[in-house]
């Protein structure tokens, strides 16, 4: 089961592509993708340690998307 995280603001497509490239490169990620409206990130980890995965993802969003923040929305 994966998780969905709401983005605090809209990001550009080039920012989204760069973020996904980095996150999908994590060894503990099965998959990560944005919803069609690019307002949610859906992510599935290989294990259940989402705190480690999301800690890194939050840092990437902060750097690559001008301070965009993530908040847990739901299980997917």
Secondary structure, 3 states (H helix, E strand, C coil): CCEEEEECCCCCHHHHHHHHHHHHCCCCEEEEEECCCCCEEEEEECCCCHHHHHHHHHHHHHHHCCCCCEEEEEEC
